[in-house]
Amino acid sequence: MSFRKEIKFKLSSSDSISLKSHLLDCGMKVIYPTRQVNSCYFDNYDYLFLYQSLDGIVPRKKIRLRWYNDNYLIKKETKITSIEGRFKTAEDYKINQLPNFSKLNLFDEIYGNLTPSILIKYSREYYNYKGLRVTFDGNILYQNLRSILSNEYKDNERVMEIKTSIDTPDDFINKYISFPSTEFSKYVRGCSFLFN
């Protein structure tokens, strides 16, 4: 099990452009082609995953199905947030086509029966800077999977995220990134837009 830091920076479109340009000028390198990320998040009937995230309870988890672009090689991912840090496990899911969300069902021994809650789609760019993995996410779209109306919401905010070893000092990151870090859970944001 390998814990890591995930530090997020909420950015406007103009801030995202200027920060990306600055970091590229300073040596940031592309490490992977831009792709669309698709994540189907699950929750139980009482939205316990959502409320534990809002309350900052640890340990907590999120469970999702994830695939990229139109390639339906789907992974089931479980993200754990604990006192020690964060880690993610992934396993192949049993289907290799776009799922019928209304028929999906998972079971968790702690949270019980889980059904799809929201679908999140966004564009992700991948970089390396000073040994840090840096991603920029934009064009974020949330879709309600628990409504026959399938209402959607487009998020105008963008997010930069740094993923690094749990041993990387915060001072090292702050030396190169002048923007303040923030909480930015796409699942929490999506639920707040779609279910209010």
C-alpha positions in Angstrom: 0.0 0.0 0.0 1.5 3.3 -1.1 0.1 6.5 0.5 0.3 9.8 -1.4 -0.4 13.5 -1.1 -3.1 15.0 -3.4 -3.0 18.8 -3.3 -5.6 20.7 -5.3 -5.8 24.2 -6.6 -9.1 25.7 -7.8 -8.5 28.0 -10.8 -10.4 30.2 -13.1 -10.0 29.7 -16.8 -7.6 32.6 -17.0 -5.6 31.6 -13.9 -5.3 28.0 -15.3 -3.9 29.3 -18.6 -1.4 31.7 -17.0 -0.2 29.2 -14.4 0.2 26.4 -17.0 2.1 28.8 -19.3 4.4 29.9 -16.4 5.1 26.3 -15.4 5.8 25.3 -19.0 8.3 28.2 -19.3 10.0 26.9 -16.1 10.4 23.4 -17.5 7.1 21.5 -16.9 6.9 18.6 -19.4 3.9 16.8 -20.9 4.0 13.1 -19.9 0.8 11.8 -21.3 -1.7 12.9 -24.1 -4.8 14.8 -23.0 -7.8 12.6 -22.6 -11.4 12.6 -21.4 -11.9 11.1 -18.0 -15.3 9.4 -17.2 -16.2 8.5 -13.7 -19.4 6.9 -12.5 -19.6 7.4 -8.7 -21.6 5.1 -6.4 -23.2 5.8 -3.1 -25.7 4.2 -0.8 -29.3 5.3 -0.4 -28.4 7.7 2.3 -25.5 9.3 0.4 -23.1 8.2 3.2 -20.0 8.6 1.0 -21.1 12.2 0.2 -21.8 13.2 3.8 -18.6 11.6 5.2 -16.6 13.6 2.7 -18.5 16.9 3.6 -17.9 16.2 7.3 -14.2 15.3 6.8 -14.5 11.9 8.5 -11.5 9.6 8.3 -11.2 6.9 7.3 -13.6 7.3 4.4 -13.9 6.0 0.9 -15.3 6.6 -2.6 -16.1 3.9 -5.1 -16.3 4.6 -8.8 -16.1 3.1 -12.3 -13.6 4.9 -14.5 -12.8 4.8 -18.2 -11.0 7.1 -20.7 -12.2 8.6 -23.9 -14.5 6.1 -25.7 -12.4 3.1 -24.5 -14.7 1.1 -22.3 -11.9 -0.9 -20.6 -13.5 0.0 -17.3 -11.8 -0.1 -13.9 -13.5 -0.2 -10.5 -11.5 2.2 -8.3 -11.7 2.6 -4.5 -10.2 5.7 -3.0 -9.4 5.6 0.7 -8.7 8.7 2.7 -7.1 8.0 6.1 -5.1 9.8 8.7 -1.9 8.5 7.1 -2.8 9.8 3.7 -4.6 8.7 0.6 -4.4 5.7 -1.6 -6.3 4.1 -4.5 -6.9 0.5 -5.5 -8.1 -0.5 -9.0 -9.3 -3.7 -10.6 -10.8 -4.6 -13.9 -14.6 -4.4 -14.0 -16.6 -7.1 -15.6 -17.9 -5.2 -18.6 -16.1 -3.7 -21.6 -18.8 -1.5 -22.9 -20.7 1.6 -21.8 -22.7 0.4 -18.8 -26.4 0.7 -18.4 -26.3 2.8 -15.3 -29.8 2.0 -14.1 -28.9 -1.7 -13.8 -25.6 -1.3 -12.0 -25.3 -2.4 -8.4 -22.4 -2.9 -6.1 -22.1 -4.1 -2.5 -19.8 -2.8 0.2 -19.5 -4.7 3.5 -19.6 -1.4 5.4 -21.8 0.8 3.3 -24.2 -1.8 2.0 -25.9 -1.7 -1.4 -24.5 1.0 -3.7 -26.0 2.4 -6.9 -24.7 5.0 -9.4 -25.1 8.5 -8.1 -23.5 10.8 -10.7 -21.4 10.6 -13.8 -18.5 13.1 -14.1 -16.7 13.8 -17.4 -13.8 16.2 -17.8 -10.7 16.8 -19.9 -7.3 16.1 -18.2 -3.8 17.2 -19.1 -0.8 15.4 -17.6 2.6 16.9 -16.8 5.7 16.4 -14.7 7.3 19.3 -12.9 10.2 19.1 -10.5 9.4 15.4 -9.9 5.8 16.2 -9.2 2.9 14.8 -11.2 0.7 17.7 -12.2 -2.7 17.5 -13.9 -5.0 20.2 -15.2 -8.8 19.4 -15.3 -11.3 21.4 -17.3 -14.6 21.2 -19.1 -16.1 19.4 -16.1 -19.6 18.1 -16.6 -21.8 16.5 -13.9 -24.8 14.2 -14.8 -27.4 13.0 -12.3 -27.8 9.3 -12.6 -30.6 9.1 -10.0 -33.1 11.1 -11.9 -35.1 10.1 -15.0 -34.5 13.6 -16.2 -30.7 13.1 -16.4 -30.1 16.7 -15.6 -26.6 18.0 -16.2 -24.4 20.8 -14.9 -21.3 22.3 -16.4 -18.7 23.5 -13.9 -16.8 26.7 -15.0 -14.0 26.1 -12.5 -10.8 24.3 -13.3 -8.6 22.4 -11.0 -4.9 21.7 -10.9 -3.8 18.7 -8.9 -0.4 17.7 -7.6 0.1 14.0 -6.7 3.3 13.1 -4.9 4.8 10.9 -2.3 3.6 11.3 1.2 7.3 12.2 2.1 7.4 15.3 -0.2 7.6 18.4 2.1 4.8 21.0 1.6 7.5 23.7 1.5 8.9 22.1 -1.6 5.6 22.4 -3.4 4.8 25.9 -2.1 8.2 27.0 -3.4 7.0 26.5 -7.0 3.2 26.9 -6.8 2.1 30.3 -5.4 -1.7 29.7 -5.6 -3.4 28.6 -2.3 -4.5 25.0 -2.2 -8.1 24.2 -1.6 -10.6 21.3 -1.2 -12.0 20.3 -4.6 -14.0 17.1 -4.7 -15.7 16.7 -8.0 -18.1 14.3 -6.4 -19.1 16.7 -3.7 -19.4 19.6 -6.1 -21.4 17.6 -8.6 -23.9 16.5 -5.9 -24.2 20.1 -4.6 -25.1 21.3 -8.1 -27.4 18.5 -9.1 -29.2 17.6 -5.9 -30.0 21.1 -4.5 
